[in-house]
């Protein structure tokens, strides 16, 4: 199943210590996102956790929405 998630800009990943080589096709990761207002599966990235335990938090997204735990609870199937 494919889920379309919009994420932060590359500089935001870099500021949190991530490099392009940290992400490879086929890697498994846990993500949470803010659901799309349209109701379709997908939305705006909230957090991304790699298999090595490092976690990215999308700080570019609106802090008011980022604090909404009810919205951030969506997980990829």
N, C-alpha and C positions, 0 to 999 in steps of 0.2 A: 504494500500500500504506500502510495506517495502522499506526502503532506507538504503543502507549500507554506514555508515559514519565512518571513522577512526578518533580517538580522541587522545588527549594527554595522557601521562602516569599518573597513579594514584597520584604520588607525585606532579605533576603540579596542579591537582585539589585541593589537600591538601594545597598547598602554597597559593591558592586563597580562602581558607576557606571552601571548600566543604568536606563533609564526605560521605562515602558510603551510609549511611542511608538517605541522602538527595535525593536519586534516588530510586523510587519505581516503580514496574511494573504498567503500566497504567497511570502514570503521564503524563500530557500534558506539552510541552515546545516548545518554538520557537527556531529554530536553523538556522544558516546560514553556508554555507560551500563553499569550493573551489571545483568546479566541477572536476570529474575524467577526466584525459586526454583521456581515452578510449571512452568517450562519453556516458558511462552508467550512469544511475541515481545514484548519490552518490558522495563521494569524501572525502576530508579532512575537519574536523570540523574547523570553524572559531570562531563562538560564540554560546553559549547556554544560553537561558534565562528561568529560572524556573518560575512557576506560582506565586511565592512570590516576583518576581521582581529581584532576584539576578541573575547576569550575569557572565558567565565564558568566558574568551577569551583565546584561545589556543596560548600561547606565545611560545610554542616549535616549531610551524610551522615557516617556513622561513619568516622573516620580510619583505622581498621584495615582496613576494606573499601576505602577510597579508595586505600590504598597497594598493593592487590592488583592489579598490572598485568595479570595473566592475566584477571581478571574485567573490567577496564575496557576491554578490547580490542574489545568488541562495537561495531559501527557500523551505522547505518541503511542498508538496502539502496538 
